[in-house]
Amino acid sequence: MGIRRFSDVHLERKQVQKIIIHKDYTPSHLDSDLSLLLLATPVQFNNFKMPICLQKEESIWDRCWMAEWVAAYEYDQHDNLNMYLQKLRLMQISWRECSKRVDQLSRNMVCAWKEPGTKGDCQGDSGAPMVCTIHGTQKLFQVGVFSWGIRSGFRGRPGMFVSVAQFIPWIQEETEKEGKAYIISGAWRSSLLHVPWYPLIIGLGVLKSL
C-alpha cells in the first residue's frame, strides 16, 4: 500500500483477515463481480493512503481515471521485474448507450471508454478502481471496480466496471456483520467511508496516490 513502484522502500504490506465475495457472483457472467477485503490491522492514513467517497446514486461523470500497474522493464535487487502505477483517463457513457454495444448488460455495471491518446490497456488489472471527481474540487469518488473489456474498447466495446452505487446496501450489510459498519454521511450524491479501525477495501485493487 501507499506506493507507486513495487521497489519503493515505503511499501506497506497488509495481511487480509477475510475476503467477502458477493453471494451472487458467478465467473460465467461476472455480474456482482465485487468483493470486500477485511484487513487484519488498521491503515494509518497519510498523503499516499487515504479514504475515498462512495456515490449513493448513479450519475454520469466526465472526469474519471483508473489505475494500472505497468512493467518498468527494470529489475530490483532480487531480479524481480519492477512495476509502477499510472492512471488512465476515462470517459463514462450512459447505461443506455452502453447497452447498444454490449449484449445483456447488467444494471450492476458502469461503462467507460479509455480517453483517446491515453497509453495502457488495463486488461490484467481486474479489481482496479474507477475514480471520478467533480470539477473545482479535490474530492474523489470510487464509482466502479474494473471487471473486463478495456482492450476490446478499441473494437467498439467499452470497459466494464461494477457500479459501486448499486452495492451500497450490500456493503452496509456486510460491514455491520463484521462489527465495523459503513456509515453514510455527506452530501446527497455522496457518502464518506467511515470504518475507523479495520477498513474494508472495495474490490481487489486499492487506490494509491493518483
Buried (B, 14 or more C-beta within 10 A) or exposed (E): BBBBBBBBEEEEEBEEEEEBEBEEBEEEEBBBBBBBBBBEEEBEEEEBBEBBBBBBEBEBBEEBBBBBBBEBEEEEEEEEEBBBBBBBBBBBBEBEEBBEEBEEBBEBBBBBBBEEEBEBBBBEBBBBBBBBBBEEEEBBBBBBBBBBBBBBBEEEBBBBBBBBBBBBEBBBEBBEEBEBBBEEEEEEBBBBBBBEEBBBBBBBBBBBBB
